[in-house]
Amino acid sequence: VYLKSPLEPTIPCTDRAENTVSWGSGGLGVRLELVICLGPKEERDTLCFHRRGHTLPALERCSMQVDEPVLLPRLSRVAVCGGTHGNELSGVYLVREMLKTEKRKEVGEPASVLMVLSNPRAMQQCSRYVDTDLNRCFTHATLNGPISEGAPYEIFRARELNALLGPKGSRAAVDLICDLHNTTANMGLCFIAYSDCDWICLHIFRYLQKQMPDTPARFIHFDLSTKESYSLDSIGKHGFAMEIGPQPHGCVKSNVYTAMKEGVQHMQDWVRCFNSGFQLNINKSESKI
């Protein structure tokens, strides 16, 4: 019998098996490690995730029975954002291209995609930000605290984006946010998310791994609460940053731009597939996607 997680190769199911899984993150100095524990025979139907040394409560709640499928709502509203950092230009040019080719939602189209240029003033200056880093302005305190007329431009812009895509933590928030970034590090394609228990983001990442086998792919988890999460993608019900490099700031490399465009297209394909009612199977030796 074999069980498979969204991010991992097939894992043999024995009376007691423990498999350690690690992801590196290039030159960032971050390393993730999960231990996948499979219990005795009477517990084999449950797949639990633990961090080495202790059980993660959030992940413990995500333990799921193989014979009880998890039903998730459709992703009816998806946002693709570029230019959160104004000098990371692959996302800027890709969102501009998507805006040019945007067409009205066709009958039967399962999801609407909203394209957003996040920090237009920083884009005009081709700088990371104008007054302060926009991608650090989406904590609960920053979005909801008092604000003065002389506050940094990015604080006002963060509230505008929260009104457009959120409000953060509410039922009205968009279903999925993909925020596009570049890095000077030679790390290929990287997903950055606040949850390693979000099946939507994990499956999208796994799908991109399969569709883009020649592109190195990494998943980085920032273990922060919803209130403490500070980046644009945290506004949505599900969200992640897609960061691709290496690319110097203030320029566009064709191979990096192409990889980002391909990644966004595959993400949209996965959303269409998911919304059509396709069953995502993570507990068989052969996954459907």
N, C-alpha and C positions, 0 to 999 in steps of 0.2 A: 504494500500500500504506500502511496506517495502523496504528500501534501505539497502545495506550492503557494508561496506568498506572492504578492504583486511585484516585489522587487528581487526575488531570489530564485535561483535555480531549484530544481526538484530536490526535496529533502526526504530521505528514507525515514519511515515511521517504524520504530522498534519499540520494545517494551519501555525503554527509557532512553531517549535521544536528546542531545543538546548540541545545537549547531551555532557557532558564533559567526556573525556576519559583520563585516566592516566595510565602510566606505571612506576613502580618502577625499580630500578636497584641494588637491593641488598645493599651491603655495600659501593657502590661507591659514595653515596651522590648525585646522579643525579636523577632528576625526570622529566619526560616528560608529557606534558599535551596538548591535542588538544581539541578544541571545534568544534563539527560538527554541522553546522547550516543548517537547511532546511527551505527554504523560503516559501512564500505563494503559493497557488495552481498553479499560472501561472509560478512559478519558480521551481516547484518540480522536474523537470527533471535535474536540475543542482545540483551537490554535491560539496560544497565548504568546504575547510578546513581553519580554523583560529587558531592562537595562542591567548590565552586569553589576551584581552586588545587591540590587533591590528591584522590586516590582514597581513599574510605573502605574499609578492609579488610573491615569487617563487611558493608558493602553489596556490595563486590566479590564476596564469597562468595555473595551472593544473586542474582547474574546467572543468568538462567534461559533455557533453550532453549524457544522457542515450541512446538515439536512434542513436548516431553517434559513432560507435566503433573506438577505437584508434588502428591503425595498427603499429606494431613494427617489425623491421627487425629480422631475425633469429639470434640466438646466435651461430655462427659458430665456434668461437674460445673461449674456456673456459680454465682458468688457475686455478689450485689448488696449493697453496703455503704453505709450512711448514718450520719451522726453522727460521723464521724471527727473533725470539728471540731464541737463541741457546739452552736455558735450558728449553724450553716449549716443551716437548718431544712427546706429543701425535701426533701433526702434523708432526714431524720429522719421526716417525715410520710409520705413515699412508702413507705419500708420498713415503717413501721407499718401502712399500708394494705395492703401486699402480705402482711404477716403475718396480717392479719385475714381476707383472702380466700384464704389458702393452702389448697390441696386436695392430697389424696394424689396421687402420681404415677399417671397413668392408664396403662393398658396401651398400649404403643407410643409413649408420650411419650419423645422422644429425649434430653431433658436434664433433670436435676434442678437446681432453682434454690434456693440457700441464701440467705436474707435475714439480714443481720447488722446490728445496731446497735453500731457500733464502740466508742464511748466513752460508756457510759451515765452515768458520773459527771459528765462535762462537759455532757451533755445536760440532766441534772437542774439544773445551775447555769446553763444557757444561756450557757456560756462556751466559748471556742475550745478550751481544755484546762484541766486541773486543776493539774498541776505542770510539765509540759513538753509540747511539741507532739507528739501521737501520730504524726502523719504524717511525723515525722523519726526514728522509732524502729525502722525496719525494715532497717537496714544489717546486714550479716553480723556485724560486730563487736558491735553492740548486742544482737542476738538470741542470740548465742552466747558472749559474754564473761561474766566473773564479775559477780555482782549481790549487793548487800547488802540487808539488811532495810529500810534507810531510803531505798532507791532511789525515784525518782518513780513515782507510780501508773501513768503511761503506759508505763513500761518493763515493768512486770508485765503490763499489758494487751496490749502488743505481743507478748509471748511467748505469752499465751493465744491471741491471734488467729493467731499463727504455728503453734501446735499445731492449731488448728481448721481453718485453710485451707491449711497447708503440710504439712511444713516447706518453707521457701523453698529453691528450687533442687533439690528432690527430685522423683522420679517420683510421689510421693503427693500433691503439691500439686494444688489445684483447677485445672481447665483454663483458666478465665477469671474474672477479677475486674473488676467495674465498680464503682468507688468514686465516690460522688456528693458533689459539692461545689457551693457557691455562691461568687460573687464580687461585690464592690461595683462592679467595672468593667463598663462597657457593652460586653461582648464577645460576647454571644449564647451559643451553644453551643461549648464548647471541649473537645477531646480532648487529654489530656496523657499522653505515653507515653515510655518509655525506649528504644524501638526504632523507627526509621523503616524497618525491614526486616521487620517482623512483619506478614505478609499477613493474618492474622486481624484484627488491630486496624485495619489500613488499609482492609480491605474493609468492616468494620462502619462505620467513619467515612464511607466513600464511600456506603454504603447509606443512612445517616442524612441525608447531604447530599441525596440524591435524594428521600427520603421527606418531608423537611422543608425544601422549597425557600425558604420564607419566613423561615426562621431562619438568621441568619448563623452559619457553622460554621468553626472554625479548628482546626488540628492543631499542637500544640507538642511538639517532641522535646527531651528532656533526654538528652544524650549521656553517660550514666554506665554503668559496668559493673554486672553483677548484684550483686556484693558491695557496691558503693558506693550502689546505688539504695536510697532511704530511705523510700519511701512504701508504704502498705498494698497498693496494686495490684501491687507488685513481688513479692509472695509467690507469685502464680499463675504457671502456665506462660505465660499471656498475660494482659495486664492494662492497664487505662488508667483515668485519672480523667476523669469527665464533669463539667465545671464550667460552670455556667450563671449568667448575670447580665444586668443588674444587680439585686441584691437586698441591702438593708441586713441586717446581721447581727441575729439575734434576731427576725426576722419572716418571714412567707411572703407572697410576691406571687403572685396567682393565675396570671398569665401565665407566670411562671418555673416554678412548680410544674407547670403543664400541659405546658410544653415538656420538662421533665425526665421526667415520666410518659410522654409520647409517645416520647421518646428511648429510654427503657428498654424500652418495648413493642416498638419497632422493633428494638432490639438482640436481644431474645428471639426475634422473628420471624426475624431473620437466622440465629441459631443453629439454630433448628428447620429452616430451609431448608438450611443447611450440613450438618447431621447427616443429612438425608434423602438425601445423596449428590449434591446439585445441583452441577453443574460451574461453578466461578467462572472466567469468561473475562476476562482482562485484556489480551489482545493482539489483540483484534478491534475494528473500528470501532464495533460495537454490543455492549456488555457485557450479559450476561444479568441482572445485578442492578445 
